[in-house]
Amino acid sequence: MIIDELCATTGSHRDHARKALRQALGPRRVATPREPRPLTYDAEVIAVLRKVWAVMDAPAGKRMAPFLGEIVARLRVCGELDISEEVAANSSESGARTLRRNHA
């Protein structure tokens, strides 16, 4: 029996061995979840990314990221985006992970 072997190996009593086995097989308390990282970009850049995301028909971040610079520039030329150079640069440099975290 497992309890007999555990008692023989560890030198503990049967009651202690039963309790140790119950605790080992029972659910464990998981550490508290971490706080999410702060957003990389401000609200204005996120609004631009959401608009570009909608214009592109809601692609995944990996498909959207390579075209951001060109699309932001074209939307600015067409008058669809009225944003500063800094916001345009920040939105054009966004990576796929940033897009996934911030567009929703």
N, C-alpha and C positions, 0 to 999 in steps of 0.2 A: 504494500500500500504506500502511497505517496507520503502520507503523514508519518508513517513509521520510518521511511528512508530519510525524511527531513529531520526528524528527531534524532536519528542515529548520526547524521552528518553534522548537525549544528549543536547537538547536546541540549536542545530546548525541550520543554514539556509539550504535551499534545495540545493543550489549550492554546498555548502561544503559537504553535505551528498552524493550527486551524485559523486563528486570527490573522496570522501573516499571509496565509494563502488567500483568505477572503479579501484582504486589503489589496493584494497583488492583482487579483482578478477583477476587482471592482472598478468603477469609474474613477478617473483621476481628475483632479481639479486643474484646469488649464489656466495658465497665467492670464492676467487681464490683457485685453487687446490694446495694441499701441494706438496712440493718437495718429490720425492721418497727417501726412506731410502738408505743410502750407502750400497753397496754390502758387504756381510759378509766375503767373501773369495776373495783371489787374483785370478789373471788370470790363474795361473797354476792349482789351485784346480778346478776352473770351467772347464778347459780343461779336467781334469781327469774325472769329473762328466759327461761331455758330452760324453766322450768315453765309460764310463761304461753304460750310458743311451743308447747309440747306440748298445752296445754289448747285452744288455738285451732286445733289440727290442722295445725301447721307451715306457717303462711303466710309469704310473703316479707316482708322487713323493711318495705317501703313500705306493705304492707297492714296490718301489725301495729302500726306506730308510732302512727297516729291513735287507736287504741283502748286503748293501754296504761294510761293513767290510770284509765279506767273499769274495766277488767278487774282491775287490781291492787287497786283499792278494793273491788270486789265479792268478790274472792277473800279479802281480809282480813276482810270482814264475815262471810263464810260460814265462816271459820276454816280455810281451806285454806292461807293464807299467814300465818305468824307472824313478822313482820318489824317493824323499827323504822320510825319516821316518815322518818328520813333515807334508809334503803334504799328505802322506798316512793317517796319523791320522786325519788331518782336513777333508779330503774327506770322511773318514769312519764315522765321527761324524755328518755329515750333516743331518739335519732334512727334513721332507717332504716339509715344506714351503720354505725352502732354495732351495731345488731342483726345486720346481715349479718356483721360481723367477729367478733362475740363469741358468737353462739349455737351455733356448730358445735363 
